[in-house]
């Protein structure tokens, strides 16, 4: 493996984060803090406990997951789209580095940034609500798997997009609504039976449910099913990425 090539891409992307720290780190943390203030304090005071957990604490895993999904996709999609936009992607493709090493560098950097933001938000949440993590190891497993999976998904979007509008299409019009409707702010047990069944079609539900279980042992679906869904989506993204580099889709014109 070309470790120097992977590290070069990784360090370049992490350096870009340091140059845009207000946008990359501070902005999502402030936005999530506002969610805590509005939902946790204003609305949470009017809602009874859910599965024995105060509403303010209950929404913490959902808010972290919401930020994790959007940040992972945005970081990875822009990272690969910009070299396409300015034409430097051809220099990357002609370098003595394999497609696996290219993906490892970009996705690794995007996932790292997302994990950092997620951990900062978790620490920030402790100032607003009492938090106890029942299974810290599993919490980190879900955090890492989700970051890597959706960074890879964002990488695919960045290659597919041929303009900045398409770059924002999936995160804004698809992933954000799915995250809001995936149990981030409620348990699907609170919904009518028909909507509970419809919610099971939402893939984000399995991510939020598994992540919330690691905090409070409260879940909408089994932990095994949550983990299986994440791994399945990861394998699908890996297969699509391999196909993209094999065929040169949107990379070679």
C-alpha positions in Angstrom: 0.0 0.0 0.0 1.2 3.5 -0.8 1.0 4.9 2.7 2.6 8.2 1.7 -0.1 8.8 -1.0 -2.9 8.0 1.5 -1.4 10.3 4.1 -0.9 13.1 1.6 -4.6 13.1 0.7 -5.6 12.7 4.4 -3.4 15.5 5.6 -4.5 17.8 2.8 -8.2 17.3 3.7 -7.5 17.8 7.4 -5.6 21.0 6.7 -8.6 22.3 4.7 -10.7 21.7 7.8 -8.3 23.7 9.9 -8.6 26.6 7.4 -12.4 26.5 7.5 -12.9 25.6 11.2 -15.8 28.0 11.6 -17.7 26.2 8.9 -16.5 22.7 9.5 -16.6 22.5 13.3 -18.1 25.5 15.0 -21.2 25.9 12.8 -22.7 22.4 13.2 -22.0 22.6 17.0 -23.8 25.9 17.3 -26.7 24.6 15.2 -27.1 21.5 17.3 -26.9 23.5 20.5 -29.9 25.5 19.3 -31.8 22.2 18.9 -31.1 21.4 22.5 -32.3 24.8 23.6 -35.5 24.7 21.5 -36.4 21.0 21.7 -34.8 20.0 25.0 -35.9 23.0 27.0 -38.9 24.7 25.4 -40.6 21.6 24.1 -39.0 18.9 26.4 -40.5 20.6 29.5 -44.0 19.8 28.1 -43.3 16.1 27.2 -43.2 13.2 29.6 -40.3 10.8 29.8 -39.8 8.4 27.0 -38.8 4.9 28.1 -37.8 6.3 31.4 -35.5 9.0 29.8 -36.1 12.7 29.9 -37.0 14.1 26.5 -33.9 16.4 26.5 -31.6 13.4 27.0 -33.6 11.2 24.7 -33.0 13.4 21.6 -29.2 13.6 22.1 -28.4 10.4 20.1 -30.8 11.5 17.4 -29.2 15.0 17.1 -25.7 13.5 17.0 -26.7 11.1 14.3 -28.5 13.9 12.3 -25.3 15.9 12.4 -23.1 12.9 11.7 -25.0 12.0 8.5 -25.1 15.5 7.0 -21.5 16.3 7.9 -20.1 12.9 6.6 -21.9 13.3 3.3 -21.0 17.0 2.9 -17.3 16.6 3.8 -16.7 13.6 1.5 -18.8 14.8 -1.4 -17.2 18.3 -1.6 -13.7 16.8 -1.1 -13.9 14.7 -4.3 -16.1 17.1 -6.3 -13.8 20.0 -6.1 -10.8 18.2 -7.8 -13.3 17.3 -10.5 -14.5 20.9 -10.8 -11.0 22.3 -11.2 -9.6 19.4 -13.2 -6.9 18.2 -10.7 -8.6 14.8 -10.4 -6.8 13.7 -13.5 -3.5 14.3 -11.8 -4.7 12.1 -8.9 -5.9 9.4 -11.3 -2.5 9.4 -13.1 -0.5 9.2 -9.8 0.9 5.8 -8.6 -1.9 5.3 -6.2 -4.7 2.8 -6.4 -8.4 3.6 -6.2 -8.6 1.9 -2.8 -5.9 4.3 -1.5 -7.6 7.3 -3.0 -10.9 6.4 -1.3 -9.1 5.6 2.0 -7.5 9.0 2.1 -10.7 11.0 1.3 -13.2 8.9 3.2 -10.8 8.6 6.2 -10.5 12.4 6.4 -14.2 12.9 6.0 -15.0 10.3 8.7 -12.4 11.8 11.1 -14.0 15.2 10.8 -17.4 13.8 11.4 -16.3 11.8 14.4 -14.7 14.9 15.9 -17.9 17.0 15.4 -20.0 14.1 16.9 -17.8 13.9 20.0 -17.8 17.7 20.5 -21.6 17.7 20.2 -21.7 14.9 22.8 -19.6 16.9 25.2 -21.7 20.0 24.5 -24.9 18.0 25.3 -23.5 17.4 28.8 -23.9 21.1 29.5 -27.6 21.0 28.7 -28.9 17.6 29.9 -27.8 14.7 32.1 -26.2 12.0 30.1 -25.2 8.4 30.8 -23.8 6.1 28.2 -24.7 2.5 29.0 -22.5 0.9 26.4 -19.6 3.3 25.5 -17.8 0.8 23.3 -20.9 0.1 21.2 -21.5 3.9 21.0 -18.1 4.3 19.5 -18.7 1.4 17.1 -21.9 2.9 15.8 -20.3 6.3 15.6 -17.4 5.1 13.5 -19.4 2.8 11.3 -21.9 5.5 10.5 -19.2 8.1 9.8 -17.3 5.7 7.5 -20.5 4.5 5.7 -21.9 7.9 5.0 -18.6 9.4 4.1 -18.3 6.7 1.5 -21.9 7.5 0.4 -20.9 11.2 0.2 -17.9 10.3 -1.9 -20.2 8.6 -4.4 -22.4 11.6 -4.5 -19.4 13.8 -5.1 -18.4 11.8 -8.2 -22.0 11.6 -9.4 -22.7 15.3 -9.1 -21.8 17.5 -12.1 -22.7 20.8 -10.5 -23.0 22.4 -7.1 -26.8 22.1 -7.1 -26.7 18.3 -7.4 -24.0 18.2 -4.7 -26.5 19.5 -2.2 -29.5 17.7 -3.6 -29.2 14.4 -1.7 -28.2 15.8 1.7 -30.8 18.5 1.8 -33.8 16.9 0.1 -33.3 13.2 1.0 -31.1 12.6 4.0 -32.3 15.5 6.2 -36.0 14.5 5.9 -35.1 10.8 6.4 -33.2 11.8 9.6 -36.1 13.8 11.0 -38.6 11.0 10.2 -36.2 8.3 11.4 -36.9 8.7 15.1 -34.3 11.3 15.9 -36.8 13.3 18.0 -39.3 10.6 19.0 -39.8 6.8 19.4 -41.8 5.2 16.6 -43.8 3.5 19.4 -45.5 6.8 19.8 -46.9 6.6 16.3 -50.1 4.9 15.1 -49.5 1.2 14.0 -49.6 2.0 10.3 -47.0 4.7 10.6 -44.8 2.4 12.7 -44.7 0.0 9.8 -44.0 2.7 7.3 -41.1 4.0 9.5 -39.5 0.6 9.3 -38.8 1.4 5.6 -36.6 4.4 6.6 -33.0 3.2 6.8 -32.0 6.1 9.1 -34.3 4.6 11.8 -32.0 1.6 12.2 -29.0 3.9 12.7 -30.7 6.1 15.3 -32.2 3.1 17.1 -28.9 1.3 17.5 -27.0 4.5 18.5 -29.7 5.4 21.1 -29.6 1.9 22.5 -25.9 2.4 23.3 -26.9 5.3 25.5 -30.1 4.3 27.2 -30.8 0.7 26.2 -33.9 2.1 24.5 -34.5 0.9 21.0 -37.2 0.8 18.2 -35.6 -2.2 16.5 -33.2 -4.9 17.6 -29.5 -3.9 17.9 -28.5 -6.8 15.7 -30.8 -5.6 13.0 -29.4 -2.0 13.3 -25.9 -3.3 13.0 -26.8 -5.5 10.0 -28.4 -2.6 8.2 -25.3 -0.4 8.7 -22.9 -3.1 7.4 -25.2 -3.9 4.5 -25.3 -0.2 3.4 -21.5 -0.1 3.8 -21.0 -3.1 1.6 -23.3 -1.5 -1.0 -21.3 1.7 -1.0 -18.1 -0.2 -1.3 -19.4 -2.1 -4.3 -20.7 1.1 -6.0 -17.3 2.8 -5.4 -15.4 -0.1 -6.9 -17.7 -0.1 -10.0 -17.1 3.7 -10.4 -13.3 3.3 -10.5 -13.5 0.2 -12.7 -15.6 1.9 -15.3 -14.4 5.5 -14.9 -17.9 6.7 -14.4 -17.9 10.6 -14.2 -14.2 10.5 -13.8 -13.1 9.9 -17.4 -14.6 12.0 -20.2 
